Amino acid sequence: MHVPDGFFTAPVAIGAGVVAAAAVAVSLRKAKTELDDRTAPMAGLVAAFIFAVQMLNFPIAAGTSGHLLGGALAAILVGPYTAVLCVSVVLAVQGFFFADGGLTALGINVVLMAIIPSALGWGVFQLVTRVARNRASVVAGSFVAALISVPIAALTFAVLFVLGGTAPIETGAVFAAMGGVHVLVGIGEGLITAVTVSSVLAVRPDLVYGARFLTKPLVLKTATGEQVVEPARPEPVKPLRPFLVGAVAVALVLAGVVSFFASSSPDGLERVAEDEGFIGAATDHAFGGFALADYGDVGGIPVGIAGIIGVVITLLVGGAILWSVRQKTTAA
């Protein structure tokens, strides 16, 4: 759902940029409460993983594909504020290095792909996991949170386009098209999110921010109203390095190998823009002539090599920013 340059008028683009900047500023401050010894090393990795998986467009209908947004996944793994930062880093790397998503539309993309999915996904996940406090609820909550976050983000795009799109549209048709196609994308997003969260739970449940209640003391109420507290069973501290190395390897394989098999069909937004007649409003990207633009297609670089470069850049940039936030918290 990367919005290109030219889709929105300057007031809407600037307004979204202000909202995005404010949200990122708040997230930089609030993420300090989430970035502990377990979350901090995970944060840069989550950003790199989202970059890799976003390259893997999956078919959802004839001639249409979808890809992960990643906000709900990041919120569950590292916390909602850190998630906004992770996805924002991914969008910045995509925009400045790969000409994916307009530079003037960066604020809009942050709102649609980072802020809304992270905040809404986290809220839905919290509601689901309050019903039952177990691993099954974590996986189910992951699926539902991701599923709901995608069409809501898509409908927000439609609202913004009605307010300040640069092309005339049939409002009802765009709402129906964006909502309909992105429900299908949301199903794919939900499955990817649930599989990823359940995989991390199986190996290192302590690294899933949203599942930390699984290791908290159990409080039981008896018939007489008394409370019995059963201390959580202490788990041995496991080294993080093997998990982190393995996870980086997975991201590199996804971006470097699996990306060759991604669907080449237009994604949901592009398909709707073509069908509803406003694709012509898109303008050329300022960095569209760079070698890495369109994930290496412009410079003749194999998509797998471009993907590996992107994973490394995202890991370094995201890791540096988020680790810096963590260090400031420790110093304070």
C-alpha positions in Angstrom: 0.0 0.0 0.0 2.9 2.3 -0.7 1.4 5.7 -1.8 3.4 7.3 -4.6 4.1 11.0 -5.1 1.3 12.9 -6.8 -1.8 11.1 -5.4 -2.5 13.8 -2.8 -2.6 17.6 -2.7 0.1 19.5 -0.7 -2.2 20.4 2.3 -3.1 16.7 2.9 0.5 15.5 2.4 1.8 18.2 4.7 -0.9 17.5 7.3 -0.2 13.8 7.3 3.5 14.6 7.5 2.9 16.7 10.7 0.8 13.9 12.2 3.5 11.3 11.3 6.3 13.5 12.7 4.3 14.0 16.0 3.6 10.3 16.3 7.3 9.3 15.7 8.3 11.9 18.3 5.9 10.5 20.8 7.0 7.0 20.0 10.7 7.9 20.4 9.8 9.0 24.0 7.4 6.2 24.9 9.6 3.5 23.3 12.0 4.0 26.2 9.5 2.1 28.4 9.4 -0.9 25.9 13.1 -1.2 25.0 14.6 -3.4 27.7 17.3 -6.0 27.4 15.1 -8.3 25.4 13.2 -5.9 23.2 16.1 -3.6 22.2 18.1 -6.4 20.3 14.8 -7.5 18.7 13.8 -4.1 17.4 16.3 -3.7 14.6 15.7 -7.3 13.6 12.0 -6.8 13.4 12.4 -3.8 11.1 14.8 -5.9 8.8 12.3 -8.8 8.9 9.4 -6.6 7.9 11.5 -5.1 5.0 12.2 -8.6 3.8 8.6 -9.9 4.0 7.2 -6.8 2.4 9.1 -7.8 -0.7 7.1 -11.1 -0.9 3.9 -10.0 -2.7 1.4 -12.8 -2.6 -1.5 -13.3 -5.0 -5.0 -12.5 -3.6 -7.1 -12.4 -6.8 -6.7 -12.5 -10.5 -4.1 -9.9 -11.4 -3.8 -8.5 -7.9 -1.3 -9.1 -5.1 -0.8 -8.0 -1.5 2.1 -7.7 0.9 2.6 -7.4 4.6 2.2 -4.0 6.3 3.8 -5.2 9.5 2.5 -2.8 12.1 0.5 -5.3 14.1 3.3 -7.9 13.9 5.9 -5.4 15.2 3.6 -4.2 18.0 3.1 -7.7 19.3 6.8 -8.6 19.1 8.3 -5.3 20.4 5.5 -3.1 21.7 3.3 -0.5 19.9 5.6 2.5 20.2 8.6 0.7 19.1 6.5 -0.8 16.2 5.8 2.7 14.9 9.6 3.4 14.8 10.4 0.0 13.2 7.9 0.4 10.3 8.8 4.1 9.9 12.4 3.1 9.4 11.4 0.5 6.8 9.3 3.1 4.9 12.2 5.6 5.0 14.7 3.0 3.7 12.2 2.0 0.9 11.5 5.5 -0.1 15.1 6.9 -0.1 17.0 3.8 -1.4 14.4 1.9 -3.5 12.0 4.5 -4.8 9.2 2.6 -3.2 6.6 5.0 -1.8 6.7 8.7 -2.6 9.0 11.1 -0.7 6.2 13.8 -0.5 3.9 11.0 0.6 6.2 9.6 3.3 4.0 11.1 6.0 0.9 9.5 4.5 2.6 6.1 4.3 3.8 6.4 7.9 0.2 7.1 9.0 -1.3 4.3 6.9 1.4 1.6 7.3 3.0 2.4 10.7 0.7 4.3 13.0 -2.7 2.8 12.2 -1.7 -0.8 12.0 0.6 -0.6 15.1 -2.0 1.2 17.3 -5.1 -0.6 16.1 -3.4 -3.9 15.9 -2.1 -3.6 19.5 -5.5 -2.5 20.7 -7.3 -5.5 19.1 -4.6 -7.9 20.3 -5.1 -6.7 23.8 -8.8 -7.2 23.6 -8.5 -10.8 22.3 -5.8 -11.8 24.8 -7.9 -10.5 27.8 -10.6 -13.2 26.9 -8.1 -16.0 27.5 -4.6 -15.7 28.9 -2.8 -18.5 27.1 -0.6 -19.1 24.0 -3.6 -19.9 21.8 -5.1 -16.5 22.5 -1.7 -14.9 21.6 -1.7 -16.6 18.2 -5.4 -15.9 17.6 -5.0 -12.3 18.7 -2.1 -11.9 16.3 -4.2 -13.1 13.4 -7.3 -11.0 14.3 -5.2 -7.9 15.0 -3.4 -8.0 11.7 -6.5 -8.9 9.7 -8.5 -5.9 11.0 -5.6 -3.4 10.7 -5.2 -3.7 7.0 -8.7 -2.8 5.7 -8.9 0.0 8.3 -5.7 1.4 6.9 -7.0 1.0 3.4 -10.3 2.8 4.2 -8.3 5.6 5.8 -6.5 6.0 2.5 -9.9 6.3 0.8 -11.0 9.0 3.4 -7.8 11.0 2.7 -8.2 10.7 -1.0 -11.8 12.1 -0.8 -10.4 15.0 1.3 -7.4 15.7 -0.9 -6.8 13.4 -3.8 -5.5 14.9 -7.0 -7.9 13.1 -9.3 -11.7 12.9 -9.4 -13.1 9.7 -8.1 -16.4 7.9 -7.5 -16.3 8.0 -3.7 -18.4 4.9 -3.1 -16.6 2.8 -5.6 -13.2 3.6 -4.2 -14.3 2.8 -0.6 -15.8 -0.5 -1.8 -12.7 -1.4 -3.9 -10.1 -0.4 -1.2 -12.1 -2.2 1.5 -12.8 -5.3 -0.5 -9.4 -6.0 -1.9 -7.7 -5.2 1.4 -9.8 -7.6 3.4 -8.2 -10.3 1.3 -4.8 -8.7 1.9 -5.6 -8.6 5.6 -6.2 -12.4 5.6 -2.7 -12.9 4.2 -1.3 -10.4 6.7 -3.1 -12.3 9.5 -1.7 -15.6 8.5 1.9 -14.3 8.2 1.6 -12.5 11.5 0.2 -15.5 13.3 2.8 -17.9 11.9 5.6 -15.5 12.8 4.4 -14.9 16.3 3.8 -18.6 16.9 7.2 -19.5 15.6 8.9 -17.1 18.0 6.7 -18.3 20.8 7.8 -21.9 20.2 11.5 -20.9 20.3 11.8 -17.9 22.6 8.5 -16.9 24.2 10.3 -14.4 26.3 11.0 -12.3 23.2 7.3 -11.7 22.4 6.4 -8.4 24.1 2.7 -9.0 23.8 3.0 -12.5 25.5 4.8 -11.5 28.6 1.8 -12.2 30.7 2.4 -15.9 30.1 5.3 -15.7 32.6 3.6 -13.5 35.2 2.5 -15.0 38.6 -0.9 -16.7 38.4 -3.5 -15.2 40.8 -6.4 -17.5 41.7 -9.6 -16.6 43.6 -11.1 -19.1 46.0 -14.7 -19.5 46.9 -14.1 -17.6 50.1 -12.5 -14.7 48.2 -9.0 -15.5 49.2 -6.2 -15.1 46.6 -3.6 -17.7 46.0 -0.6 -16.6 44.1 1.4 -19.2 42.2 4.8 -17.8 41.3 5.8 -18.1 37.7 8.3 -20.9 37.2 11.7 -19.2 36.7 13.2 -19.9 33.3 16.9 -20.1 32.7 18.3 -17.1 30.9 19.1 -18.1 27.3 21.6 -16.3 25.2 20.2 -14.0 22.6 22.9 -14.4 20.0 21.8 -17.7 18.5 18.3 -16.6 18.0 19.3 -13.2 16.5 21.7 -14.8 14.1 19.2 -17.3 13.0 16.5 -14.6 12.6 18.8 -12.5 10.5 19.6 -15.5 8.3 15.9 -16.1 7.8 15.4 -12.4 6.7 18.3 -12.6 4.3 16.9 -15.9 2.8 13.5 -14.3 2.4 14.8 -11.2 0.7 17.7 -12.8 -1.2 16.0 -16.0 -2.4 12.3 -16.2 -1.8 11.8 -12.7 -3.3 12.5 -14.1 -6.8 9.2 -16.0 -6.5 7.0 -13.0 -5.3 4.0 -12.1 -7.3 4.6 -9.5 -10.0 1.0 -8.4 -10.1 0.1 -4.9 -8.9 -0.7 -4.6 -5.2 -4.1 -3.7 -3.9 -3.7 0.1 -4.0 -2.2 0.0 -7.4 -4.9 -2.2 -8.8 -7.7 0.0 -7.3 -5.9 3.1 -8.8 -5.8 1.4 -12.2 -9.4 0.3 -12.0 -10.8 3.6 -10.7 -8.8 5.7 -13.1 -6.5 7.7 -10.8 -3.2 5.8 -11.4 -2.2 8.6 -13.8 -2.0 11.0 -10.9 1.2 9.4 -9.7 4.3 11.3 -10.5 7.9 10.1 -11.0 10.0 9.4 -7.9 12.9 11.8 -7.2 15.2 8.8 -6.9 13.6 6.7 -9.6 16.8 6.6 -11.6 18.9 5.2 -8.9 20.4 1.7 -9.4 18.4 0.2 -6.5 15.1 1.8 -7.6 12.3 -0.7 -8.0 14.4 -3.2 -6.0 17.2 -3.2 -8.5 15.2 -3.4 -11.7 16.3 0.1 -12.8 20.0 -0.7 -12.4 19.8 -4.3 -13.6 20.6 -5.6 -10.1 18.9 -9.0 -9.3 16.0 -8.5 -6.9 17.7 -10.9 -4.4 20.8 -8.8 -4.2 18.8 -5.6 -3.8 16.8 -7.4 -1.1 19.9 -8.4 0.8 21.2 -4.8 0.6 17.9 -3.5 1.9 17.8 -5.9 4.8 21.4 -4.9 5.8 20.6 -1.2 5.5 17.4 -1.5 7.5 19.1 -3.6 10.2 21.9 -1.0 10.6 19.7 2.1 10.5 16.9 0.6 12.6 19.3 -1.0 15.0 21.3 2.2 15.5 18.2 4.4 16.1 16.5 2.0 18.4 19.7 1.1 20.3 20.4 4.8 20.7 16.9 5.2 22.3 17.7 2.3 24.6 21.1 3.7 25.6 19.5 7.1 26.5 17.0 5.2 28.7 19.8 3.3 30.5 21.8 6.5 31.0 18.7 8.2 32.5 
